[in-house]
Amino acid sequence: MPADPIGDDFCGANDPGVVEPMVEVLAELAGDGAVLELAVGTGRIAAPLAVRGLDVTGIELSRAMAARIADKPGGERVAVTIGDMTTAQVPGEFSLVFLVFNTISNVTTQEGQVAVFDNAAAHLRPGGLFLIEVGMPSLRRLPPGQDTVPFTVAPDPAGGGYVGFDQFDVVTQQFTSNHVTVSADGSGRFRRIPFRYAWPAELDLMARIAGLRLKHRWSDWNRSPLTADSTKHISIWEKPPGPDRTADPAHESVVPADADGVFVSRPSTDNVRDDSDGCQSESSRARA
């Protein structure tokens, strides 16, 4: 059978060639400050940062994933809080908060994604940075009149195989990552995981609502410029020095409520996360 499309090592997610460039950049951005990873997962990135001597904290919704952090070198030094990254709080101020492997898309409402930015900003010290790695929506690959983009077709020489495809709703910005695995005996499994895509400009507006401003935007961990052909972006926003707007108890996120443009405050409740760990598609890659 082909590798499990949601498995821990699928697509080489734990390969040093994938992990080390990320850790190098994140450590440089953090400097001598503390680091907070939202959706820390199994510690794929947090643990190597801890090995480098950084003070690393993580927030993770899945107890099953968080339980695996201690198995990695440096994992015992990662402090983990179980909770929703849209609302969970941890003590201290951080020089870097980050969210990688497309996990912002696991938050399936605009309100929830705005809450992620608000929560990140609330944990940053003045001058601190919030980094997101997320795929560019692959709508350019949609055939006219269609809503589905295949990303993997992998027959197994022994029989069966794996097919993966994304299905998009361009009106709501909802999409699903779909995974069909068939065994040689004809038995199969179908998994459908919901996501929400957002363009870089929309994420910039979310950052602005949270009091952050764009500092860098790259297409990869080598800091290549973003182009029309980029399949993902790494965006970094800065919390300006000065009064902390998000520390005000009266501060609330505001987002468009309806087509009439009425703005209302809403809590976030829609953070969808799966206990498995791995890589899915260009637009819905695995959590760390």
C-alpha positions in Angstrom: 0.0 0.0 0.0 1.1 3.6 -0.5 2.1 5.6 2.6 -0.8 6.8 4.7 -1.6 10.3 3.3 -2.3 11.5 6.9 0.6 9.7 8.5 3.4 11.2 10.6 6.1 10.8 7.9 4.1 11.3 4.8 5.8 13.6 2.2 8.9 13.6 4.4 7.4 16.0 6.9 10.0 15.0 9.5 12.9 14.9 7.0 15.8 17.0 8.2 15.8 18.8 4.8 12.3 20.0 5.6 12.6 20.7 9.3 16.1 22.3 9.6 15.5 25.3 7.3 12.3 26.1 9.2 14.0 25.8 12.6 17.0 27.9 11.3 14.7 30.8 10.2 12.5 30.6 13.3 15.4 30.6 15.7 16.9 33.7 13.9 13.5 35.5 14.1 13.1 34.7 17.8 16.5 36.0 18.8 17.0 35.7 22.6 13.2 35.8 23.3 10.7 33.1 24.1 8.8 31.3 21.4 5.1 30.2 21.2 3.9 27.7 18.6 0.2 27.6 18.0 -1.1 24.1 17.1 2.3 22.6 18.2 1.1 19.1 17.3 3.7 16.4 17.9 6.5 18.9 18.4 8.0 18.4 15.0 9.3 22.1 15.0 9.0 23.0 18.7 11.3 20.2 19.9 14.2 21.1 17.6 13.9 24.7 18.7 14.1 23.6 22.3 17.3 21.6 21.5 18.8 24.9 20.3 18.2 26.3 23.8 15.2 28.5 23.1 12.4 28.8 25.6 9.5 27.1 23.8 5.8 26.9 24.7 3.1 25.3 22.6 -0.7 25.4 22.5 -2.4 22.2 21.2 -6.0 21.2 20.9 -5.3 17.4 20.6 -4.1 15.6 23.7 -3.1 12.6 21.5 -0.8 14.8 19.4 0.7 16.7 22.4 1.4 13.4 24.2 4.0 12.6 21.5 6.1 15.7 22.0 8.1 14.2 24.8 9.2 11.4 22.6 11.3 13.8 20.4 14.8 15.1 21.4 14.2 18.3 23.3 10.5 17.6 23.7 10.7 17.4 27.4 11.6 21.1 27.5 8.5 22.2 25.6 5.8 23.5 27.9 2.4 22.6 26.4 -1.0 24.0 27.2 -4.0 22.0 25.9 -6.6 24.3 24.4 -8.0 26.1 21.3 -5.4 28.4 19.7 -8.2 31.0 19.1 -8.7 31.5 22.9 -6.1 29.6 25.0 -3.8 31.8 27.0 -0.3 31.1 28.4 1.7 33.3 30.8 4.5 35.5 29.6 5.4 37.6 26.5 7.0 36.2 23.4 9.3 37.5 20.7 7.9 35.0 18.2 4.5 33.3 17.8 4.2 31.0 14.8 1.7 28.8 13.1 3.0 26.5 10.3 1.9 23.7 7.9 -1.3 25.4 6.8 -2.9 25.1 10.2 -4.6 28.5 9.9 -6.8 26.8 7.3 -8.0 24.3 10.0 -9.9 27.2 11.5 -13.0 27.1 9.3 -14.6 30.6 9.8 -13.3 34.1 9.2 -14.2 35.0 12.7 -12.1 32.2 14.1 -9.1 33.1 11.9 -9.4 36.7 13.1 -9.4 35.3 16.7 -6.1 33.5 16.0 -4.5 36.8 15.0 -5.9 38.5 18.1 -4.6 35.7 20.4 -1.2 35.7 18.8 -0.9 39.5 19.2 -2.0 39.3 22.8 1.0 37.0 23.5 3.6 39.1 21.7 5.9 41.6 23.4 6.3 45.0 21.6 8.3 44.4 18.5 7.5 40.7 18.5 6.6 38.8 15.4 3.7 36.5 14.3 4.6 34.1 11.5 2.2 32.0 9.4 3.1 29.4 6.7 0.1 28.5 4.5 -0.6 27.4 1.0 -1.8 29.7 -1.7 -5.3 28.7 -2.8 -4.9 26.6 -5.9 -7.9 28.1 -7.7 -5.9 28.7 -10.8 -5.7 25.0 -11.3 -9.5 24.6 -11.4 -10.8 23.6 -14.8 -13.6 26.0 -16.0 -16.9 25.1 -14.3 -15.3 22.6 -12.0 -14.7 22.6 -8.2 -12.1 19.9 -7.7 -8.3 19.7 -8.0 -6.6 16.4 -7.7 -3.2 16.5 -6.0 -2.1 12.8 -5.8 -2.9 9.7 -7.8 -0.7 6.8 -6.5 -1.6 3.3 -7.7 0.0 0.5 -5.7 1.7 -2.2 -7.8 0.3 -4.8 -5.5 -3.3 -3.5 -6.1 -5.3 -0.6 -4.8 -3.7 2.7 -4.2 -4.4 6.3 -3.1 -6.2 9.3 -4.6 -6.2 12.7 -3.0 -8.2 15.8 -4.2 -9.3 19.2 -2.9 -12.8 20.4 -3.5 -13.5 24.2 -3.4 -16.5 26.4 -2.7 -15.3 29.7 -4.1 -18.3 31.6 -2.7 -17.7 30.7 1.0 -13.9 30.1 0.7 -14.5 26.7 2.3 -12.7 23.6 0.9 -12.2 20.0 1.8 -9.2 17.8 1.5 -10.3 14.4 0.4 -8.4 11.1 0.7 -9.4 7.8 -0.8 -7.2 4.8 0.1 -8.0 1.3 -1.4 -6.4 -1.9 -0.3 -5.4 -4.8 -2.6 -8.5 -6.7 -1.5 -10.8 -3.9 -2.6 -11.6 -2.5 0.8 -11.1 1.2 1.3 -11.2 4.3 3.4 -12.5 7.8 2.6 -11.6 10.8 4.7 -12.9 14.3 4.2 -11.3 17.2 6.2 -12.8 20.7 6.1 -10.7 23.9 5.7 -11.0 27.6 4.9 -8.7 29.3 2.6 -7.7 33.0 2.8 -5.7 35.1 0.4 -2.6 37.0 1.7 -4.5 40.3 1.5 -7.2 39.0 3.8 -4.7 37.8 6.3 -3.1 41.2 6.2 -6.4 42.7 7.2 -6.8 40.2 10.0 -3.3 41.3 11.2 -4.3 44.9 11.0 -7.4 44.2 13.1 -5.1 42.6 15.7 -2.8 45.6 15.7 0.0 44.0 13.7 1.7 45.2 10.5 3.3 43.2 7.7 7.1 42.9 7.9 8.1 40.1 5.5 6.4 37.8 3.0 8.3 35.0 1.3 7.4 32.0 -0.9 9.6 29.5 1.0 12.0 29.1 3.9 14.9 30.3 1.7 13.2 33.7 1.8 12.5 33.7 -2.0 10.1 36.5 -3.1 6.4 35.7 -3.5 5.3 35.4 -7.1 2.2 34.6 -9.0 3.4 31.0 -9.3 4.2 30.5 -5.6 2.3 27.6 -4.1 2.6 28.9 -0.5 3.6 31.9 1.4 5.4 32.6 4.7 4.1 35.9 6.1 5.5 37.7 9.2 3.7 40.5 11.0 5.1 42.7 13.7 3.6 44.1 16.8 4.7 47.8 16.9 6.3 49.1 20.0 4.0 51.2 22.2 0.7 50.7 24.1 -0.7 47.2 23.8 -4.1 47.5 22.3 -4.9 43.8 22.8 -4.2 44.0 26.5 -7.2 46.2 27.0 -10.0 44.1 28.6 -12.5 46.1 26.5 -10.7 45.0 23.3 -12.8 42.8 21.0 -12.3 41.5 17.5 -14.7 43.0 14.9 -15.5 41.3 11.6 -18.1 41.8 9.0 -21.3 40.1 10.1 -23.4 40.2 7.0 -23.8 41.6 3.5 -24.9 44.9 4.8 -21.5 45.6 6.3 -22.6 45.6 9.9 -19.7 44.8 12.3 -20.2 42.8 15.4 -18.0 41.1 18.0 -18.1 37.3 18.1 -16.2 34.6 19.9 -14.5 31.9 17.9 -15.8 28.3 18.2 -14.8 26.8 14.8 -11.3 25.3 15.1 -11.3 22.0 13.4 -8.3 19.8 14.1 -7.5 16.1 13.5 -5.6 13.9 15.8 -3.6 12.5 12.9 -0.4 14.1 11.9 1.1 14.5 8.4 0.8 16.0 5.0 -2.3 16.2 2.8 -2.1 18.5 -0.2 -0.3 21.7 -1.3 -3.2 23.7 0.2 -3.7 21.6 3.3 -0.4 20.3 4.5 0.0 18.6 7.8 0.2 20.2 11.2 3.5 20.2 13.0 
